[in-house]
Amino acid sequence: MPQFTKMAIIKSFYNLLSRKNFEKITVKDIVEECGVNRKTFYYYFTDIYDLVEQIFRLEIEAFSVEISKSASVEDKIIGVFELAEKNKKAVMHLHLSSDGELEKYLKKIMLDLLSDGVKHFAKEKEVSEDDATLVCGSMVLIFMGFFRHWVEEGMQSEYREVIRRICRMLNGTMELMLENLKNTDKN
């Protein structure tokens, strides 16, 4: 079956998500919106959760291609927020109605974006990959906390300046955390 059919189903889901909460959307709603039958839906997706997962994967891939590996942490995190802002209605509905799926995927995006930089510094500091993962995860949790707050407040506030300030506040922290872990291992 043509790929445009899959994309039409995804577009129909987005259209529904802009009008309904996630938990109220059914496969029947999607196929009626799209003008395909249930069998066609199930050819591409096992269920609605699989549809959401594939949408996130597509968004992640597109975003990863868009953002440069050499972009700053600040630019990468702002890019994640811009991606969420671009899909504001879907993000709001998913945040309110799904079981943490949205945050799980955004966390994955942020971990992927930040891990290269952390691993680079970890190698320089001769710190284990486990410790690098711990540091990266800690940094991501800071931004995820702000993301959760931003979404809970209706995505109304200007996030760019807050992210810039968080990045300035954290400047040098990653290197210090890695150095501290290295020193802890020596003791």
C-alpha positions as CSV (number, residue, x, y, z in Angstrom):
1,M,0.0,0.0,0.0
2,P,1.3,3.5,-0.8
3,Q,3.0,5.5,1.9
4,F,0.7,8.5,1.3
5,T,-2.1,6.4,2.8
6,K,-0.2,6.0,6.0
7,M,0.5,9.7,6.1
8,A,-3.2,10.4,5.4
9,I,-4.1,8.3,8.5
10,I,-1.6,10.2,10.6
11,K,-3.0,13.6,9.3
12,S,-6.5,12.4,10.2
13,F,-5.3,11.5,13.7
14,Y,-3.8,15.0,14.1
15,N,-7.0,16.6,12.9
16,L,-9.0,14.6,15.5
17,L,-6.5,15.4,18.2
18,S,-7.0,19.1,17.6
19,R,-10.7,18.6,18.4
20,K,-10.8,15.7,20.9
21,N,-8.9,14.4,23.8
22,F,-6.6,11.5,23.1
23,E,-8.6,9.0,25.1
24,K,-11.8,9.8,23.2
25,I,-10.3,9.0,19.8
26,T,-11.1,5.6,18.4
27,V,-9.8,3.7,15.3
28,K,-13.4,4.2,14.0
29,D,-13.0,7.9,14.3
30,I,-9.7,7.9,12.5
31,V,-10.8,5.7,9.5
32,E,-14.0,7.8,9.1
33,E,-12.0,11.0,9.2
34,C,-9.5,9.6,6.7
35,G,-11.9,7.7,4.4
36,V,-10.2,4.4,4.7
37,N,-11.4,1.1,6.2
38,R,-10.2,-0.5,9.5
39,K,-8.2,-3.1,7.6
40,T,-6.1,-0.3,6.0
41,F,-5.5,1.3,9.5
42,Y,-4.4,-2.1,10.9
43,Y,-2.1,-2.7,7.9
44,Y,0.0,0.2,9.1
45,F,-0.6,0.3,12.9
46,T,-1.4,-2.3,15.5
47,D,-3.5,0.2,17.6
48,I,-3.7,3.9,18.4
49,Y,-0.7,3.7,20.7
50,D,1.4,2.2,17.9
51,L,0.2,5.2,15.7
52,V,1.3,7.7,18.4
53,E,4.6,5.9,18.7
54,Q,5.2,6.0,15.0
55,I,4.3,9.6,14.9
56,F,6.8,10.4,17.6
57,R,9.5,8.4,15.7
58,L,8.8,10.3,12.5
59,E,8.9,13.6,14.4
60,I,12.2,12.6,16.1
61,E,13.8,11.6,12.9
62,A,12.8,14.8,11.1
63,F,14.0,16.8,14.1
64,S,17.3,15.0,14.4
65,V,18.0,15.5,10.7
66,E,17.1,19.2,11.1
67,I,19.3,20.0,14.1
68,S,23.0,20.0,13.6
69,K,25.2,17.7,15.8
70,S,27.3,20.8,16.5
71,A,24.4,22.9,17.7
72,S,24.6,24.1,21.3
73,V,22.7,22.4,24.1
74,E,20.6,25.6,24.2
75,D,19.7,25.4,20.5
76,K,18.9,21.7,20.8
77,I,16.6,22.2,23.8
78,I,14.9,25.2,22.2
79,G,14.4,23.1,19.1
80,V,12.6,20.4,21.2
81,F,10.3,23.1,22.7
82,E,9.7,24.5,19.2
83,L,8.7,21.1,18.0
84,A,6.2,20.8,20.9
85,E,4.9,24.4,20.2
86,K,4.4,23.5,16.6
87,N,2.1,20.7,17.7
88,K,0.6,22.5,20.6
89,K,-2.9,21.1,20.5
90,A,-1.7,17.6,20.1
91,V,0.9,18.1,22.9
92,M,-1.8,19.5,25.3
93,H,-4.2,16.6,24.6
94,L,-1.5,14.0,24.9
95,H,-0.2,15.5,28.1
96,L,-3.6,15.6,29.7
97,S,-4.8,12.1,28.6
98,S,-1.9,9.7,27.9
99,D,0.1,7.7,30.4
100,G,3.3,9.7,30.1
101,E,3.9,8.8,26.5
102,L,4.6,12.4,25.5
103,E,7.2,12.9,28.2
104,K,8.8,9.5,27.5
105,Y,9.4,10.4,23.9
106,L,10.6,14.0,24.6
107,K,13.0,12.6,27.2
108,K,14.3,10.2,24.5
109,I,14.8,13.1,22.1
110,M,16.6,15.2,24.7
111,L,18.8,12.2,25.8
112,D,19.8,11.6,22.2
113,L,20.5,15.3,21.6
114,L,22.7,15.7,24.7
115,S,24.4,12.3,24.9
116,D,27.1,13.1,22.2
117,G,28.3,16.1,24.1
118,V,28.3,14.4,27.5
119,K,30.1,11.3,26.1
120,H,32.7,13.5,24.5
121,F,33.4,15.2,27.8
122,A,33.3,11.9,29.7
123,K,35.9,10.4,27.3
124,E,38.2,13.5,28.0
125,K,37.7,13.1,31.8
126,E,38.1,9.3,31.5
127,V,34.7,8.7,33.1
128,S,32.7,5.5,32.6
129,E,29.8,5.4,30.1
130,D,27.5,4.6,33.0
131,D,28.5,7.8,34.7
132,A,28.1,9.8,31.5
133,T,24.6,8.4,31.1
134,L,23.8,9.4,34.7
135,V,25.0,13.0,34.1
136,C,23.1,13.2,30.8
137,G,20.0,11.9,32.5
138,S,20.3,14.4,35.3
139,M,20.6,17.3,32.8
140,V,17.6,16.1,30.8
141,L,15.5,15.9,34.0
142,I,16.1,19.6,34.6
143,F,14.8,20.5,31.2
144,M,11.9,17.9,31.4
145,G,10.8,19.5,34.7
146,F,10.6,22.9,33.0
147,F,8.8,21.3,30.0
148,R,6.2,19.7,32.3
149,H,5.7,23.0,34.1
150,W,5.4,24.9,30.7
151,V,2.8,22.4,29.4
152,E,0.8,22.4,32.6
153,E,0.7,26.2,32.4
154,G,-0.9,25.9,28.9
155,M,2.4,26.5,27.0
156,Q,1.7,30.2,27.3
157,S,5.0,31.5,28.7
158,E,8.0,32.4,26.5
159,Y,10.3,29.4,27.0
160,R,13.3,30.6,24.9
161,E,14.6,33.0,27.5
162,V,14.0,30.6,30.4
163,I,16.0,27.9,28.5
164,R,18.8,30.4,27.8
165,R,18.9,31.3,31.5
166,I,18.9,27.6,32.6
167,C,21.8,26.9,30.2
168,R,23.7,29.9,31.6
169,M,23.0,28.6,35.1
170,L,24.2,25.1,34.2
171,N,27.3,26.3,32.2
172,G,30.2,24.1,33.2
173,T,28.0,21.9,35.4
174,M,28.2,18.9,33.2
175,E,32.0,18.9,33.2
176,L,32.0,19.5,37.0
177,M,29.6,16.5,37.5
178,L,31.8,14.3,35.4
179,E,35.0,15.4,37.3
180,N,33.2,14.8,40.6
181,L,32.3,11.3,39.5
182,K,35.8,10.6,38.4
183,N,37.1,11.8,41.8
184,T,34.5,9.7,43.6
185,D,35.7,6.6,41.8
186,K,39.3,7.3,43.0
187,N,38.3,7.4,46.6
